[in-house]
Amino acid sequence: MKPSQLIIACVLLTLSAAISAQQPIVIKFSHVAAANAPKGLAAEHFKKLAEEATKGRVKIELYPNSALYKDKEEMEALQLGAVQMLAPAPGKFGPLGVKEFEVLDLPYLFDNMAVAQRVTQGPVGQQLLKKLDAKGIAGLAFWDNGFRVFTSNKPVRRPGDLKGQKIRIQSSKVTEAQMRDVGALPQVLAFGELYQALQTGVVDGQENPVTHVYTQKFYEVQKYMSMTNHTYHGYVVIANKKFWDGLPPDIRNALTAALKETTAYFYKMAKQEDDAALEAVRKTGKIEIYTPTPQEMAEWKKAFIKVHREMEGRVGKEILESIYKETGFDPNKL
């Protein structure tokens, strides 16, 4: 038996023993965000609902801020059964060979979060989640967190302002190509290492939702923030498939219902947290916040749109066209 198979077998035996002995089924839920970021708050909400719904038969252990594993190690830990649940960004599935998820990294794909949610919570989202089955992963839900903005130690008002800057990105070939198209130098770094990288000048800037700028205190080590809202930022809630399928049906149904309620809670809460974070960052007075003019936004869209065509073969033409049809997006009009 291979080591990976042995680990999974041990996990299933432990699960079986817990069920037989009526001991709580422990679900380790690991993620890289802060406990007070939208993902952290949603995880807490899910924990509360899940434990109440199962009357203590399930215990959720939360590990925010990469407390158990760095983000590069999380996926392997899930596949081996060392953790049972994660909520990674869509770009994390590219290295597993499920490149279609990177379609969500395409810039200006959605006009607003309502449109984004119509896609992620609809048939396209379900189609994407189903593709994880073959990797031993149960795709459970999308948590829609908002849009990314740029921060840097230089003003970023137009696409050309990124030229030559080392910009930290999540692991995503789509995002990497997007940055190179405007002359930036994309740098893939673990989220937990980003503050220090900004502080020491390893990277010049980064892209994330405003909530991360606030909760991770990036405003302490960056001088400028530009409200480009250029890329959807969300998470895919996943579980180890053998573990999830091995749960008693009533437990799995209760967790599914708790997760559905948490997804609705997350969407509403994330918008509120994003607005509050923007105001909180503004009040620090430590970072200059810039909102591009309509003309400058048109420049951003025109500069970034070519990556849609470049990445069509990677993310899949069929799924991309399905999203275009759902959203009414026409790249030829930009």
C-alpha positions in Angstrom: 0.0 0.0 0.0 1.3 3.4 -0.9 1.9 6.0 1.9 -0.9 8.2 0.6 -3.3 5.2 0.5 -2.3 4.3 4.1 -3.0 7.8 5.4 -6.4 7.8 3.7 -7.2 4.4 5.1 -6.2 5.5 8.6 -8.4 8.6 8.3 -11.4 6.4 7.2 -10.7 4.0 10.1 -10.6 6.9 12.5 -13.9 8.2 11.1 -15.5 4.8 11.4 -14.3 4.4 15.0 -15.6 7.8 15.9 -19.0 7.0 14.5 -19.1 3.6 16.2 -18.1 5.0 19.6 -20.4 8.0 19.2 -17.4 10.3 19.6 -17.6 13.6 17.9 -16.4 13.5 14.3 -13.5 16.1 14.1 -13.3 18.2 11.0 -10.1 20.2 10.6 -10.9 23.3 8.6 -7.7 25.1 7.5 -7.4 28.4 5.7 -4.8 31.2 5.1 -6.9 34.3 5.9 -7.1 36.1 9.3 -9.8 35.0 11.7 -11.4 38.5 11.4 -11.4 38.5 7.5 -14.6 37.5 5.7 -13.4 33.9 5.2 -12.4 33.6 8.8 -15.8 35.0 10.0 -17.6 32.6 7.6 -15.7 29.6 8.9 -16.7 30.6 12.4 -20.3 30.9 11.3 -20.2 27.4 9.6 -18.6 25.9 12.8 -21.5 27.3 14.9 -24.2 26.1 12.6 -22.6 22.7 12.0 -22.1 21.9 15.6 -25.6 23.0 16.5 -27.2 21.1 13.7 -25.4 17.9 14.5 -26.0 18.3 18.2 -22.3 17.9 19.0 -21.8 14.9 16.8 -19.4 17.0 14.8 -16.6 19.2 16.1 -15.1 21.8 13.7 -11.5 22.8 14.5 -10.6 26.0 12.7 -7.0 26.9 11.7 -6.8 30.4 10.2 -3.6 32.2 9.2 -2.0 29.1 7.8 -1.7 27.8 11.4 -1.3 24.2 10.2 0.0 24.4 6.7 1.3 27.0 4.4 -1.0 27.6 1.4 1.3 25.6 -0.9 1.0 22.6 1.4 -2.7 22.8 2.2 -4.0 21.0 -0.9 -1.7 18.0 -0.5 -2.7 17.8 3.2 -6.4 17.7 2.2 -5.9 15.0 -0.5 -4.0 12.9 2.1 -6.7 13.4 4.7 -4.6 15.3 7.2 -7.2 18.1 7.1 -10.8 17.6 6.0 -11.8 21.0 4.7 -10.2 24.0 3.0 -11.3 27.2 1.2 -8.6 28.0 -1.3 -8.7 30.5 -4.2 -9.7 29.2 -7.6 -6.1 29.5 -8.9 -5.0 26.7 -6.5 -6.5 24.1 -8.7 -4.4 24.8 -11.8 -1.4 22.8 -10.5 -3.8 19.8 -9.9 -4.7 19.9 -13.6 -8.1 21.4 -13.1 -7.2 24.6 -15.0 -10.8 25.6 -15.8 -11.1 27.2 -12.3 -8.6 29.9 -13.5 -11.3 31.3 -15.7 -12.5 33.2 -12.6 -9.1 35.0 -12.5 -9.8 36.7 -15.8 -9.9 40.4 -15.3 -13.1 42.4 -15.6 -15.1 39.2 -16.2 -17.9 40.4 -14.0 -19.4 43.9 -13.7 -20.3 43.5 -10.1 -20.6 40.8 -7.4 -24.3 40.1 -8.2 -23.2 39.0 -11.7 -20.3 37.0 -10.3 -22.6 35.2 -7.9 -25.0 34.4 -10.6 -22.2 32.4 -12.3 -20.6 30.8 -9.3 -23.8 29.8 -7.6 -25.4 28.6 -10.9 -24.8 25.8 -13.5 -21.3 27.0 -14.4 -20.2 27.0 -10.7 -21.6 23.4 -10.3 -19.8 22.3 -13.5 -16.6 23.6 -12.0 -17.1 21.9 -8.6 -17.8 18.6 -10.3 -14.4 18.6 -12.0 -12.7 18.1 -8.6 -14.2 14.7 -8.0 -11.5 13.0 -10.1 -8.8 14.6 -7.8 -10.3 13.1 -4.6 -11.8 16.4 -3.7 -15.5 17.2 -3.0 -16.3 20.7 -4.3 -18.9 22.1 -1.9 -19.5 25.8 -2.4 -18.1 29.1 -3.7 -17.7 32.0 -1.3 -17.7 35.3 -3.2 -15.4 37.8 -1.5 -15.3 40.9 -3.8 -12.8 42.3 -6.2 -9.1 42.9 -6.0 -7.4 46.3 -5.8 -3.7 47.1 -6.2 -1.4 48.5 -3.5 2.1 49.7 -4.1 4.8 52.1 -3.0 4.3 53.9 -6.2 1.1 55.5 -7.5 -0.9 53.1 -9.7 -3.4 55.1 -11.7 -3.0 53.6 -15.2 -1.8 50.2 -16.4 1.5 51.5 -17.5 2.3 52.4 -13.8 2.7 48.7 -13.1 5.6 48.4 -15.6 8.7 47.1 -13.9 7.0 46.6 -10.5 7.3 43.3 -8.7 3.7 42.4 -7.9 2.8 39.6 -5.6 0.1 37.3 -7.1 -1.7 34.1 -6.1 -0.6 31.0 -8.0 -2.5 31.4 -11.3 -1.2 31.3 -14.9 -4.0 33.6 -15.9 -3.0 36.3 -13.4 0.7 35.8 -14.3 0.0 36.4 -18.0 -2.2 39.4 -17.1 0.6 41.1 -15.2 3.2 40.4 -17.8 0.9 42.0 -20.5 1.2 45.4 -18.7 4.9 45.0 -18.0 4.7 44.0 -14.3 6.8 41.3 -12.8 4.5 38.8 -11.2 5.8 37.1 -8.1 4.0 34.1 -6.6 4.4 34.1 -2.8 2.5 32.4 0.1 -0.1 34.8 1.6 1.4 34.4 5.0 4.7 35.7 3.7 3.3 38.8 2.0 3.5 41.4 4.8 7.2 40.8 5.3 7.8 40.7 1.6 6.2 44.1 1.2 8.0 45.4 4.3 11.4 44.3 3.1 11.0 45.2 -0.6 11.0 41.7 -1.9 7.9 42.8 -3.8 6.8 46.3 -4.6 3.1 45.7 -4.5 0.2 43.2 -4.4 -3.4 42.7 -5.4 -6.2 41.6 -3.0 -9.6 42.7 -1.7 -9.6 45.7 0.6 -10.6 43.4 3.5 -7.1 41.8 3.2 -5.4 45.2 3.0 -7.0 46.0 6.3 -6.9 42.7 8.2 -3.3 42.0 7.2 -2.3 45.6 7.8 -0.8 46.0 4.4 -1.5 49.8 4.7 1.4 49.9 7.1 3.9 48.8 4.4 2.3 50.3 1.3 1.9 53.9 0.3 -0.8 53.8 -2.4 -4.0 51.8 -3.0 -5.8 52.0 -6.4 -9.5 50.9 -6.5 -9.2 49.1 -9.9 -11.6 46.2 -8.8 -10.0 44.3 -11.7 -10.5 40.7 -10.7 -13.0 38.6 -8.9 -11.8 37.2 -5.6 -13.5 34.3 -4.1 -12.9 30.9 -2.5 -13.9 27.3 -3.2 -15.0 25.4 -0.1 -13.8 21.8 -0.5 -13.4 18.6 1.5 -11.5 15.4 1.3 -13.9 13.3 -0.9 -13.4 10.0 0.8 -14.0 11.6 4.2 -17.1 13.6 3.0 -18.7 10.6 1.2 -18.0 8.4 4.3 -20.0 10.6 6.6 -23.4 9.3 7.8 -26.0 10.7 5.4 -27.8 12.7 8.1 -24.5 14.3 9.2 -23.6 15.1 5.6 -27.0 16.6 5.0 -26.8 18.7 8.1 -23.3 20.0 7.1 -24.5 20.7 3.6 -27.4 22.7 4.9 -25.1 24.6 7.3 -22.7 25.3 4.4 -25.6 26.6 2.2 -26.7 29.0 4.9 -23.1 30.1 5.5 -22.6 30.8 1.8 -25.6 33.2 1.9 -24.2 34.7 5.1 -20.8 35.1 3.6 -22.0 37.0 0.5 -23.9 39.5 2.6 -21.2 39.9 5.2 -18.3 40.2 2.8 -19.9 43.3 1.2 -20.4 44.9 4.6 -16.9 44.0 5.7 -15.4 45.3 2.4 -17.1 48.7 2.9 -16.1 48.8 6.6 -12.5 47.9 5.7 -12.2 50.6 3.1 -13.4 53.2 5.7 -11.0 51.8 8.3 -8.1 51.9 5.9 -9.0 55.5 5.0 -9.1 56.5 8.7 -5.5 55.2 9.3 -4.2 58.0 7.1 -1.3 55.8 6.2 -2.1 55.0 2.6 -3.3 57.2 -0.2 -6.5 55.7 -1.8 -7.1 56.5 -5.5 -10.3 55.8 -7.5 -9.6 55.7 -11.3 -11.6 58.0 -13.5 -14.0 56.4 -16.1 -11.3 57.1 -18.8 -8.7 55.4 -16.7 -11.0 52.4 -16.0 -11.5 52.1 -19.8 -7.7 51.9 -20.1 -7.4 49.2 -17.5 -10.0 47.1 -19.2 -8.5 47.5 -22.6 -5.0 46.7 -21.3 -6.1 43.6 -19.5 -8.7 42.2 -21.9 -6.2 40.5 -24.2 -5.4 37.9 -21.5 -8.9 36.6 -22.1 -7.9 35.5 -25.6 -4.4 34.3 -24.5 -5.9 32.1 -21.8 -8.9 30.7 -23.8 -7.1 27.5 -24.5 -6.0 27.0 -20.9 -9.3 27.6 -19.1 -11.5 26.1 -21.9 -13.3 27.9 -24.6 -16.6 26.2 -23.8 -16.8 27.3 -20.2 -15.6 30.8 -21.0 -18.3 31.2 -23.6 -20.8 29.9 -21.1 -19.8 32.7 -18.7 -19.9 35.3 -21.5 -23.5 34.2 -22.3 -24.6 34.3 -18.7 -23.1 37.7 -18.0 -23.5 39.4 -21.4 -19.8 40.2 -21.5 -18.3 40.9 -24.9 -14.5 41.2 -25.1 -14.7 42.5 -28.6 -16.5 45.7 -27.4 -13.6 46.8 -25.2 
